[in-house]
């Protein structure tokens, strides 16, 4: 498989979609995918920052129960 400029790969642990807010609502796969799509035009670092920012906005001060690891690769 050949990669093309603009191809985007996002690898993450289950801590991202399972992040919860104070009402125990999950961030979820759909919200995570939409977040990635909203930031896809940025650099890998900007995409990662956008994901963290939106996830933190969603979770607020709710304590998280799992680790969160993410790797963003964008082919230039």
N, CA and C atoms as a LAMMPS dump frame, in Angstrom:
ITEM: TIMESTEP
0
ITEM: NUMBER OF ATOMS
228
ITEM: BOX BOUNDS ff ff ff
-5.0000000000000000e+02 5.0000000000000000e+02
-5.0000000000000000e+02 5.0000000000000000e+02
-5.0000000000000000e+02 5.0000000000000000e+02
ITEM: ATOMS id mol type element x y z
1 1 1 N 0.83 -1.156 0
2 1 2 C 0 0 0
3 1 3 C 0.889 1.238 0
4 2 1 N 0.602 2.13 -0.892
5 2 2 C 1.369 3.371 -0.952
6 2 3 C 0.585 4.478 -0.262
7 3 1 N 1.308 5.253 0.522
8 3 2 C 0.693 6.375 1.206
9 3 3 C 0.754 7.603 0.311
10 4 1 N -0.262 8.441 0.452
11 4 2 C -0.369 9.663 -0.339
12 4 3 C -0.325 10.876 0.587
13 5 1 N 0.165 12.007 0.085
14 5 2 C 0.128 13.224 0.902
15 5 3 C -1.3 13.48 1.403
16 6 1 N -1.393 13.773 2.669
17 6 2 C -2.701 14.02 3.281
18 6 3 C -3.29 12.817 3.981
19 7 1 N -2.737 11.607 3.719
20 7 2 C -3.228 10.429 4.437
21 7 3 C -3.027 10.643 5.931
22 8 1 N -3.995 10.194 6.706
23 8 2 C -3.981 10.436 8.139
24 8 3 C -4.217 9.127 8.884
25 9 1 N -3.373 8.876 9.875
26 9 2 C -3.489 7.696 10.712
27 9 3 C -3.555 8.156 12.161
28 10 1 N -4.571 7.699 12.878
29 10 2 C -4.712 8.048 14.287
30 10 3 C -4.843 6.747 15.07
31 11 1 N -3.885 6.51 15.942
32 11 2 C -3.866 5.328 16.793
33 11 3 C -4.113 5.799 18.221
34 12 1 N -5.024 5.142 18.915
35 12 2 C -5.352 5.588 20.267
36 12 3 C -5.765 4.408 21.135
37 13 1 N -5.599 4.596 22.432
38 13 2 C -6.035 3.583 23.381
39 13 3 C -7.52 3.796 23.693
40 14 1 N -8.114 2.812 24.31
41 14 2 C -9.548 2.873 24.603
42 14 3 C -9.915 3.962 25.604
43 15 1 N -8.919 4.579 26.222
44 15 2 C -9.201 5.666 27.152
45 15 3 C -9.854 6.867 26.5
46 16 1 N -9.638 7.078 25.203
47 16 2 C -10.254 8.221 24.529
48 16 3 C -11.754 8.032 24.335
49 17 1 N -12.213 6.988 23.658
50 17 2 C -13.665 6.849 23.498
51 17 3 C -14.373 6.546 24.817
52 18 1 N -13.66 6.012 25.798
53 18 2 C -14.284 5.682 27.085
54 18 3 C -14.179 6.806 28.107
55 19 1 N -13.612 7.948 27.723
56 19 2 C -13.558 9.101 28.629
57 19 3 C -14.986 9.55 28.935
58 20 1 N -15.249 9.877 30.2
59 20 2 C -16.603 10.231 30.623
60 20 3 C -16.663 11.637 31.204
61 21 1 N -17.846 12.229 31.049
62 21 2 C -18.088 13.507 31.701
63 21 3 C -18.722 13.244 33.07
64 22 1 N -19.121 14.302 33.776
65 22 2 C -19.659 14.135 35.135
66 22 3 C -20.979 13.37 35.172
67 23 1 N -21.692 13.332 34.05
68 23 2 C -22.951 12.576 34.007
69 23 3 C -22.732 11.147 33.513
70 24 1 N -21.466 10.729 33.434
71 24 2 C -21.046 9.384 33.013
72 24 3 C -21.347 9.079 31.547
73 25 1 N -21.511 10.138 30.743
74 25 2 C -21.668 9.964 29.299
75 25 3 C -20.286 9.748 28.69
76 26 1 N -20.156 8.749 27.804
77 26 2 C -18.886 8.464 27.142
78 26 3 C -18.603 9.459 26.021
79 27 1 N -17.317 9.774 25.835
80 27 2 C -16.911 10.582 24.678
81 27 3 C -17.294 9.832 23.407
82 28 1 N -17.016 8.557 23.335
83 28 2 C -17.494 7.691 22.266
84 28 3 C -16.699 7.742 20.973
85 29 1 N -16.836 6.671 20.207
86 29 2 C -16.158 6.545 18.917
87 29 3 C -16.654 7.584 17.914
88 30 1 N -17.968 7.784 17.853
89 30 2 C -18.516 8.739 16.874
90 30 3 C -18.005 10.147 17.127
91 31 1 N -18.023 10.574 18.383
92 31 2 C -17.551 11.916 18.722
93 31 3 C -16.058 12.038 18.425
94 32 1 N -15.302 10.97 18.705
95 32 2 C -13.869 10.979 18.428
96 32 3 C -13.618 11.101 16.92
97 33 1 N -14.335 10.333 16.123
98 33 2 C -14.163 10.4 14.663
99 33 3 C -14.527 11.777 14.122
100 34 1 N -15.614 12.357 14.615
101 34 2 C -16.016 13.691 14.16
102 34 3 C -14.994 14.738 14.576
103 35 1 N -14.413 14.56 15.756
104 35 2 C -13.374 15.478 16.222
105 35 3 C -12.156 15.404 15.311
106 36 1 N -11.755 14.186 14.96
107 36 2 C -10.616 14.001 14.055
108 36 3 C -10.912 14.667 12.707
109 37 1 N -12.113 14.452 12.188
110 37 2 C -12.495 15.046 10.898
111 37 3 C -12.43 16.573 10.944
112 38 1 N -12.877 17.172 12.059
113 38 2 C -12.867 18.634 12.177
114 38 3 C -11.456 19.208 12.143
115 39 1 N -10.484 18.444 12.613
116 39 2 C -9.113 18.943 12.717
117 39 3 C -8.182 18.36 11.654
118 40 1 N -8.718 17.57 10.727
119 40 2 C -7.904 16.825 9.764
120 40 3 C -7.055 17.698 8.844
121 41 1 N -7.421 18.943 8.662
122 41 2 C -6.647 19.813 7.773
123 41 3 C -5.368 20.336 8.425
124 42 1 N -5.26 20.197 9.731
125 42 2 C -4.079 20.695 10.433
126 42 3 C -2.92 19.721 10.368
127 43 1 N -1.831 20.117 10.996
128 43 2 C -0.666 19.234 11.104
129 43 3 C -0.988 18.122 12.106
130 44 1 N -0.126 17.121 12.187
131 44 2 C -0.333 16.038 13.148
132 44 3 C -0.433 16.602 14.566
133 45 1 N 0.435 17.549 14.902
134 45 2 C 0.414 18.153 16.242
135 45 3 C -0.893 18.917 16.479
136 46 1 N -1.362 19.647 15.466
137 46 2 C -2.616 20.399 15.603
138 46 3 C -3.808 19.465 15.744
139 47 1 N -3.788 18.351 15.028
140 47 2 C -4.866 17.371 15.137
141 47 3 C -4.897 16.805 16.545
142 48 1 N -3.738 16.422 17.06
143 48 2 C -3.65 15.86 18.404
144 48 3 C -4.124 16.879 19.441
145 49 1 N -3.689 18.123 19.316
146 49 2 C -4.119 19.178 20.249
147 49 3 C -5.628 19.399 20.174
148 50 1 N -6.179 19.358 18.968
149 50 2 C -7.624 19.516 18.799
150 50 3 C -8.399 18.405 19.47
151 51 1 N -7.912 17.187 19.342
152 51 2 C -8.572 16.044 19.976
153 51 3 C -8.531 16.202 21.491
154 52 1 N -7.352 16.499 22.036
155 52 2 C -7.219 16.685 23.485
156 52 3 C -8.112 17.822 23.969
157 53 1 N -8.125 18.924 23.247
158 53 2 C -8.904 20.088 23.641
159 53 3 C -10.398 19.761 23.708
160 54 1 N -10.919 19.132 22.655
161 54 2 C -12.348 18.808 22.627
162 54 3 C -12.7 17.75 23.676
163 55 1 N -11.791 16.782 23.88
164 55 2 C -12.051 15.75 24.88
165 55 3 C -12.066 16.367 26.28
166 56 1 N -11.129 17.279 26.56
167 56 2 C -11.091 17.938 27.871
168 56 3 C -12.312 18.823 28.079
169 57 1 N -12.753 19.502 27.028
170 57 2 C -13.959 20.314 27.114
171 57 3 C -15.164 19.435 27.452
172 58 1 N -15.238 18.266 26.84
173 58 2 C -16.339 17.329 27.076
174 58 3 C -16.292 16.764 28.494
175 59 1 N -15.125 16.341 28.949
176 59 2 C -15.024 15.671 30.248
177 59 3 C -15.021 16.646 31.417
178 60 1 N -14.607 17.885 31.178
179 60 2 C -14.558 18.85 32.27
180 60 3 C -13.598 18.391 33.351
181 61 1 N -14.047 18.456 34.581
182 61 2 C -13.203 18.073 35.712
183 61 3 C -13.464 16.643 36.176
184 62 1 N -14.206 15.883 35.391
185 62 2 C -14.492 14.497 35.762
186 62 3 C -13.199 13.69 35.791
187 63 1 N -13.026 12.898 36.825
188 63 2 C -11.834 12.057 36.949
189 63 3 C -11.921 10.916 35.931
190 64 1 N -10.809 10.674 35.244
191 64 2 C -10.776 9.607 34.242
192 64 3 C -10.248 8.321 34.864
193 65 1 N -10.781 7.218 34.391
194 65 2 C -10.463 5.912 34.969
195 65 3 C -9.464 5.107 34.147
196 66 1 N -9.012 5.652 33.02
197 66 2 C -8.135 4.885 32.136
198 66 3 C -7.068 5.804 31.542
199 67 1 N -5.979 5.184 31.115
200 67 2 C -4.934 5.975 30.462
201 67 3 C -5.403 6.418 29.082
202 68 1 N -4.785 7.473 28.574
203 68 2 C -5.109 7.992 27.245
204 68 3 C -3.817 8.219 26.489
205 69 1 N -3.636 7.416 25.463
206 69 2 C -2.459 7.531 24.616
207 69 3 C -2.924 7.685 23.18
208 70 1 N -2.309 8.605 22.45
209 70 2 C -2.698 8.826 21.057
210 70 3 C -1.441 9.116 20.237
211 71 1 N -1.438 8.574 19.01
212 71 2 C -0.38 8.845 18.056
213 71 3 C -1.068 9.288 16.762
214 72 1 N -0.659 10.447 16.252
215 72 2 C -1.228 10.97 15.015
216 72 3 C -0.096 11.045 13.981
217 73 1 N -0.335 10.419 12.829
218 73 2 C 0.627 10.434 11.733
219 73 3 C -0.072 11.007 10.51
220 74 1 N 0.508 12.052 9.951
221 74 2 C -0.036 12.636 8.73
222 74 3 C 1.055 12.636 7.682
223 75 1 N 0.762 12.06 6.541
224 75 2 C 1.718 11.977 5.441
225 75 3 C 1.752 13.329 4.731
226 76 1 N 2.964 13.863 4.571
227 76 2 C 3.107 15.154 3.879
228 76 3 C 3.767 14.98 2.523
